[in-house]
Amino acid sequence: MPGNDPYVITVGAMKTMGTPSRADDLIASYSSKGPTLYDHVVKPDLVAPGNRIISLYTASVNLNKQYPGNEIPYSLYQVNGNSTASSTYYRLSGTSMAAPMVSGTVALMLQQNPNLTPDQVKARLMKTASKTFPSSSTATDPSTGVSYTSQYDIFTVGAAYLDVQAALANTDLAPATTGVALSPSVMPDGHGNIVLVNGTSVVWGGTSVVWGTSVVWGTSVVWGGTSVVWGGTSVCWGSSSTQGYSVVWGTSVVWGVTSTQAGEATAIAINGEN
């Protein structure tokens, strides 16, 4: 699963709720949650719009035969257009729809500054991401009636919500001498907490700084909070430290042998995969 690689940018999916504002956007229930199974890397790195996304498609791929209701009528985008289904535009949902949002942003960033390194791109995207979320949201599957509650923790939204304008307006550069922009890892600290592992050769972690005097979990944050991401009194979601550190949400297990809320494999934005 290439999205598990700590060097790449892995993207989860948000629902835009059909509005241009980010204020009412919610995480999609099918967006996969981290950390990775064996090495406990925090994933996804970012979230981006990935629900009911309209884009170009080729009718010959047979998607229209499987899901004809997803074709977009001409009346939606043509003046005096009719209700006939278009063979040009199609609506899809998934982290595969969210990943190109980040890839497109990266293209704009590199057009603006071709000298950006992959680590500088990733670090800037994560630093400038919008970090305003509700504490939780619930989605109900209309076909089954089953409801799913999502917590907006580090393993659900990563560094936060892609902000294209902020990424392009930002001029901070993670110095090449600081290290690489690896996705962070977590580990239990033996006291019921899950903590970020402080790295020594990465742009965040330990006593190293990201840019200037701005530390990762200081006044200008990437993930927010403290280095404790679950448990104790300073947590990413809620304030409970009595549930045991192996369980993150509902009955899903962070690292164990089972998970009851498996979602679509979280998509990868760059590294030649989608």
C-alpha positions as CSV (number, residue, x, y, z in Angstrom):
1,M,0.0,0.0,0.0
2,P,2.0,3.0,-1.2
3,G,0.0,5.4,0.9
4,N,1.6,3.9,4.0
5,D,5.0,5.3,3.0
6,P,6.1,8.0,5.4
7,Y,7.8,10.0,2.7
8,V,4.7,10.5,0.5
9,I,1.6,12.6,0.9
10,T,-1.4,10.5,1.8
11,V,-4.9,12.1,1.4
12,G,-8.2,11.4,3.1
13,A,-11.6,12.6,1.8
14,M,-13.9,15.4,3.1
15,K,-17.5,16.1,2.1
16,T,-18.0,19.7,0.9
17,M,-21.7,19.5,1.7
18,G,-22.5,21.2,-1.6
19,T,-21.4,24.6,-0.4
20,P,-18.3,26.8,-1.3
21,S,-17.5,27.3,2.4
22,R,-15.2,25.0,4.3
23,A,-17.1,25.8,7.5
24,D,-19.7,23.0,7.1
25,D,-17.4,20.4,5.6
26,L,-17.3,17.0,7.2
27,I,-15.0,13.9,7.0
28,A,-16.3,11.2,4.7
29,S,-17.2,8.0,6.6
30,Y,-15.2,5.9,4.0
31,S,-12.0,7.8,4.4
32,S,-9.4,5.5,5.9
33,K,-7.9,6.2,9.3
34,G,-4.4,5.5,10.6
35,P,-2.0,4.8,12.0
36,T,-0.4,2.2,9.7
37,L,-0.6,-1.3,11.0
38,Y,3.0,-2.4,11.6
39,D,5.1,0.8,12.0
40,H,2.3,3.1,13.4
41,V,2.9,6.0,11.0
42,V,0.3,8.8,11.3
43,K,-1.8,8.7,8.2
44,P,-3.4,10.4,6.4
45,D,-1.2,13.5,6.1
46,L,-4.0,15.8,4.8
47,V,-7.6,15.7,3.9
48,A,-9.2,17.3,0.8
49,P,-12.6,17.4,-0.9
50,G,-13.4,13.9,-2.2
51,N,-17.2,13.4,-2.1
52,R,-19.5,13.8,-5.1
53,I,-16.7,15.4,-7.1
54,I,-17.6,16.2,-10.7
55,S,-14.8,15.8,-13.3
56,L,-14.0,14.6,-16.8
57,Y,-14.4,11.0,-17.8
58,T,-14.5,8.8,-20.9
59,A,-17.8,7.0,-21.5
60,S,-15.9,4.0,-22.9
61,V,-14.7,3.0,-19.4
62,N,-18.2,1.5,-18.7
63,L,-18.7,3.5,-15.5
64,N,-21.9,4.8,-17.0
65,K,-23.2,1.2,-17.4
66,Q,-22.5,0.4,-13.7
67,Y,-23.6,3.7,-12.3
68,P,-25.7,5.6,-14.9
69,G,-27.1,8.0,-12.3
70,N,-23.6,9.5,-11.8
71,E,-23.5,11.0,-15.3
72,I,-24.0,14.8,-15.3
73,P,-26.9,16.2,-17.4
74,Y,-26.0,18.8,-20.0
75,S,-28.4,21.2,-18.2
76,L,-26.1,21.4,-15.2
77,Y,-23.3,23.1,-17.2
78,Q,-24.7,24.3,-20.5
79,V,-26.9,27.3,-21.2
80,N,-30.2,25.9,-22.4
81,G,-28.8,22.5,-21.9
82,N,-31.2,19.5,-21.8
83,S,-31.5,16.7,-19.3
84,T,-29.6,14.2,-21.5
85,A,-26.8,12.5,-19.6
86,S,-23.4,13.9,-20.7
87,S,-20.6,11.6,-22.0
88,T,-18.0,14.1,-20.7
89,Y,-18.6,14.7,-17.0
90,Y,-19.2,12.2,-14.2
91,R,-19.6,12.3,-10.4
92,L,-17.5,10.1,-8.1
93,S,-16.6,9.9,-4.4
94,G,-13.5,8.5,-2.8
95,T,-10.1,9.3,-1.6
96,S,-9.1,8.9,-5.2
97,M,-11.0,12.0,-5.9
98,A,-9.4,13.9,-3.0
99,A,-5.8,13.0,-4.0
100,P,-5.9,15.1,-7.3
101,M,-6.9,18.1,-5.2
102,V,-3.5,17.9,-3.5
103,S,-1.6,17.0,-6.7
104,G,-3.1,20.0,-8.4
105,T,-2.1,22.2,-5.5
106,V,1.5,20.8,-5.7
107,A,1.5,21.7,-9.4
108,L,0.6,25.3,-8.6
109,M,3.2,25.5,-5.9
110,L,5.9,24.2,-8.2
111,Q,4.8,26.6,-11.0
112,Q,5.1,29.4,-8.5
113,N,8.5,28.2,-7.2
114,P,10.1,25.4,-9.2
115,N,12.9,25.1,-6.7
116,L,10.8,23.6,-3.9
117,T,12.0,20.2,-2.8
118,P,9.5,17.4,-2.2
119,D,10.0,17.8,1.6
120,Q,9.4,21.5,1.4
121,V,6.2,21.0,-0.5
122,K,4.9,18.4,1.9
123,A,5.9,20.4,5.0
124,R,4.3,23.6,3.6
125,L,1.1,21.8,2.7
126,M,0.8,20.4,6.2
127,K,1.7,23.6,8.0
128,T,-0.8,25.7,6.1
129,A,-3.7,23.3,6.2
130,S,-6.9,24.6,7.8
131,K,-7.2,23.2,11.3
132,T,-10.8,24.1,12.1
133,F,-13.0,21.0,12.6
134,P,-15.9,19.9,14.7
135,S,-15.1,17.5,17.5
136,S,-17.1,14.8,15.8
137,S,-19.7,14.1,13.1
138,T,-22.2,11.3,12.3
139,A,-23.1,10.0,8.9
140,T,-25.9,7.5,8.2
141,D,-25.8,5.1,5.3
142,P,-29.1,5.6,3.4
143,S,-29.2,2.0,2.2
144,T,-28.6,0.3,5.5
145,G,-29.5,2.9,8.1
146,V,-26.3,2.3,9.9
147,S,-24.7,5.4,11.4
148,Y,-21.0,6.1,11.7
149,T,-19.4,8.6,14.0
150,S,-16.1,10.1,13.1
151,Q,-13.7,11.8,15.6
152,Y,-11.5,14.5,14.1
153,D,-8.3,13.3,15.5
154,I,-4.8,13.1,14.1
155,F,-5.5,9.6,12.6
156,T,-8.5,10.9,10.8
157,V,-7.5,14.3,9.4
158,G,-3.7,14.2,9.7
159,A,-2.2,17.7,9.7
160,A,-5.6,19.1,8.6
161,Y,-7.7,20.3,5.6
162,L,-6.0,21.3,2.4
163,D,-5.9,25.1,2.0
164,V,-4.8,25.9,-1.5
165,Q,-4.7,29.7,-1.0
166,A,-2.7,29.5,2.2
167,A,-0.2,27.1,0.6
168,L,0.4,29.5,-2.3
169,A,0.6,32.5,-0.1
170,N,3.1,31.0,2.3
171,T,6.8,31.5,1.7
172,D,8.2,29.5,4.5
173,L,10.8,26.9,3.5
174,A,11.8,23.9,5.6
175,P,15.6,24.1,5.5
176,A,17.2,21.2,3.7
177,T,19.6,20.8,6.6
178,T,16.7,20.2,9.0
179,G,15.8,16.8,7.5
180,V,13.0,15.1,5.7
181,A,9.3,15.6,6.0
182,L,8.5,12.1,7.1
183,S,5.0,11.5,8.4
184,P,5.4,11.1,12.1
185,S,5.0,7.8,14.0
186,V,3.3,7.1,17.3
187,M,3.9,4.7,20.2
188,P,2.4,3.9,23.6
189,D,4.3,5.6,26.4
190,G,3.5,2.9,29.0
191,H,1.0,5.1,30.9
192,G,-2.0,4.7,28.7
193,N,-1.1,7.5,26.3
194,I,-0.3,7.4,22.6
195,V,2.5,9.9,21.9
196,L,4.3,11.2,18.8
197,V,7.8,9.8,18.4
198,N,10.3,12.6,18.3
199,G,12.6,12.3,15.4
200,T,16.1,13.7,15.1
201,S,16.4,14.1,11.4
202,V,13.0,15.3,10.4
203,V,11.4,18.7,10.0
204,W,9.3,18.1,13.1
205,G,10.1,16.4,16.3
206,G,12.5,16.5,19.2
207,T,14.0,19.9,19.7
208,S,14.4,20.6,16.0
209,V,12.2,23.3,14.6
210,V,10.3,23.5,11.4
211,W,10.9,27.0,10.3
212,G,12.8,29.6,12.4
213,T,11.6,29.5,16.0
214,S,8.2,28.0,15.1
215,V,8.1,24.5,16.5
216,V,5.6,21.9,15.4
217,W,3.6,21.8,18.6
218,G,4.3,25.3,19.7
219,T,2.4,28.5,18.7
220,S,2.4,27.8,15.0
221,V,1.4,24.1,14.9
222,V,1.2,21.4,12.3
223,W,-0.9,19.0,14.3
224,G,-1.8,21.1,17.4
225,G,-2.0,20.1,21.0
226,T,1.0,18.5,22.6
227,S,3.0,15.5,21.8
228,V,0.4,13.3,23.4
229,V,-2.1,12.3,20.7
230,W,-4.3,10.0,22.8
231,G,-4.9,9.5,26.5
232,G,-3.9,11.6,29.5
233,T,-5.4,15.0,29.9
234,S,-4.2,16.6,26.7
235,V,-5.7,14.6,23.8
236,C,-6.7,14.9,20.2
237,W,-10.2,13.8,20.9
238,G,-12.3,13.9,24.1
239,S,-10.6,13.8,27.5
240,S,-11.0,10.2,28.4
241,S,-8.0,8.2,29.4
242,T,-9.9,5.2,30.7
243,Q,-10.6,3.3,27.4
244,G,-7.2,1.7,27.0
245,Y,-4.8,3.0,24.4
246,S,-5.4,0.2,21.8
247,V,-8.8,1.6,20.9
248,V,-9.2,4.9,19.0
249,W,-12.8,5.2,17.8
250,G,-15.8,2.9,18.4
251,T,-14.7,-0.6,18.1
252,S,-11.9,0.1,15.6
253,V,-8.4,-1.0,16.8
254,V,-5.4,1.2,16.3
255,W,-3.0,-1.7,16.1
256,G,-4.4,-5.2,16.8
257,V,-6.0,-8.0,14.8
258,T,-9.3,-6.5,13.8
259,S,-11.1,-3.3,12.8
260,T,-14.8,-3.0,12.2
261,Q,-14.7,0.3,10.3
262,A,-12.4,-0.5,7.4
263,G,-12.7,2.2,4.8
264,E,-11.5,2.7,1.3
265,A,-7.7,2.6,1.1
266,T,-6.6,6.2,1.6
267,A,-5.3,7.6,-1.6
268,I,-1.8,8.9,-2.3
269,A,-1.4,12.3,-3.8
270,I,2.1,12.2,-5.2
271,N,4.8,9.6,-5.9
272,G,3.3,8.6,-9.2
273,E,0.3,6.8,-7.6
274,N,-3.3,7.8,-7.3
